[in-house]
Amino acid sequence: MSADLDALRREREQLLARIAEQERALAELNEELAETNNGVVALYAELDDRAEQLRHASELKIHTVLADPTAVLDARRLGDAVSAAGAQLVVADLASDQPGVHDAQKLAAAYTRLLTAD
């Protein structure tokens, strides 16, 4: 009888150890789930922000596109895209001596011409 009682105690201890292990695993899974949920919530917030940006972008009105001829790879294609947006394309020398940099005076002069044109 004592052997039976010892066997039952060992089995009980093994079952309790297994339960404790499963509880630890469950706690880890709950933690991972909480992290995943936080990530999903953040992702939805990001998507909402992007959707709002797209709504604003669709309302954007373009009147003029000012471009330096050295930056225009396909003038016809750019002109078509600008026209499709209901705007005008103005190509003007805006370049400085440094590649990829506008000359401030040329840019100011181009803006002045655009803003004072009838």
C-alpha positions as CSV (number, residue, x, y, z in Angstrom):
1,M,0.0,0.0,0.0
2,S,2.8,2.4,0.8
3,A,4.3,1.7,-2.7
4,D,0.9,2.5,-4.2
5,L,0.8,5.7,-2.2
6,D,4.3,6.7,-3.3
7,A,3.5,6.0,-6.9
8,L,0.4,8.2,-6.7
9,R,2.4,11.0,-5.1
10,R,5.0,10.7,-7.9
11,E,2.3,10.8,-10.5
12,R,0.7,13.8,-8.8
13,E,4.0,15.6,-8.7
14,Q,4.6,14.9,-12.4
15,L,1.1,16.1,-13.3
16,L,1.6,19.3,-11.2
17,A,5.0,19.9,-12.9
18,R,3.4,19.4,-16.3
19,I,0.6,21.8,-15.4
20,A,3.1,24.4,-14.2
21,E,5.1,24.0,-17.5
22,Q,1.9,24.4,-19.5
23,E,0.9,27.5,-17.5
24,R,4.4,29.0,-18.3
25,A,3.9,28.2,-22.0
26,L,0.5,29.7,-21.9
27,A,1.8,32.9,-20.2
28,E,4.5,33.2,-22.9
29,L,1.9,32.7,-25.6
30,N,-0.4,35.4,-24.0
31,E,2.6,37.8,-23.9
32,E,3.4,37.1,-27.6
33,L,-0.3,37.6,-28.4
34,A,-0.4,40.9,-26.6
35,E,2.8,42.1,-28.5
36,T,1.2,41.0,-31.8
37,N,-2.0,42.8,-31.0
38,N,0.0,46.0,-30.2
39,G,1.7,45.6,-33.6
40,V,-1.6,45.2,-35.4
41,V,-3.1,48.2,-33.6
42,A,0.0,50.2,-34.6
43,L,-0.3,48.9,-38.2
44,Y,-4.0,50.0,-38.4
45,A,-3.1,53.4,-37.1
46,E,-0.4,53.7,-39.7
47,L,-2.9,52.6,-42.4
48,D,-5.4,55.1,-41.2
49,D,-2.7,57.9,-41.4
50,R,-1.8,56.8,-44.9
51,A,-5.5,56.7,-46.0
52,E,-5.9,60.2,-44.7
53,Q,-2.8,61.3,-46.6
54,L,-4.2,59.8,-49.8
55,R,-7.5,61.6,-49.3
56,H,-5.7,64.9,-49.0
57,A,-3.5,64.1,-52.0
58,S,-6.5,63.4,-54.1
59,E,-7.8,66.9,-53.3
60,L,-4.4,68.5,-54.2
61,K,-4.7,71.0,-57.0
62,I,-1.6,71.5,-59.2
63,H,-1.4,74.7,-61.2
64,T,2.2,74.8,-62.4
65,V,5.1,72.4,-62.5
66,L,8.5,74.2,-62.7
67,A,11.3,72.0,-64.0
68,D,14.9,72.5,-65.1
69,P,15.6,71.0,-68.5
70,T,18.5,69.0,-67.3
71,A,16.2,67.2,-64.9
72,V,13.6,66.3,-67.5
73,L,14.3,62.9,-69.0
74,D,11.2,62.8,-71.2
75,A,9.7,66.2,-71.8
76,R,6.7,64.9,-73.8
77,R,5.8,62.4,-71.1
78,L,6.2,64.9,-68.3
79,G,4.1,67.4,-70.3
80,D,1.4,64.9,-70.8
81,A,1.3,64.0,-67.1
82,V,1.2,67.7,-66.1
83,S,-1.6,68.4,-68.6
84,A,-3.5,65.4,-67.3
85,A,-3.3,67.0,-63.8
86,G,-4.8,70.2,-65.3
87,A,-1.5,72.1,-64.8
88,Q,1.0,73.9,-67.0
89,L,4.6,72.8,-67.4
90,V,7.2,75.6,-67.2
91,V,10.7,74.5,-68.1
92,A,13.4,77.0,-67.1
93,D,17.1,77.1,-66.4
94,L,17.3,76.6,-62.7
95,A,20.6,74.8,-62.4
96,S,23.6,76.0,-60.4
97,D,27.2,75.0,-61.1
98,Q,26.7,72.0,-58.7
99,P,24.9,69.1,-60.3
100,G,21.5,68.5,-58.8
101,V,21.4,71.9,-57.0
102,H,19.2,74.8,-58.0
103,D,20.6,78.3,-58.3
104,A,18.7,80.4,-55.8
105,Q,18.6,83.5,-58.0
106,K,17.4,81.6,-61.0
107,L,14.8,79.9,-59.0
108,A,13.6,83.2,-57.4
109,A,13.4,84.8,-60.9
110,A,11.4,81.8,-62.2
111,Y,9.0,82.1,-59.3
112,T,8.7,85.8,-59.8
113,R,7.8,85.3,-63.5
114,L,5.2,82.7,-62.6
115,L,3.6,84.7,-59.8
116,T,3.5,88.0,-61.7
117,A,2.4,86.6,-65.0
118,D,-1.0,87.7,-66.2
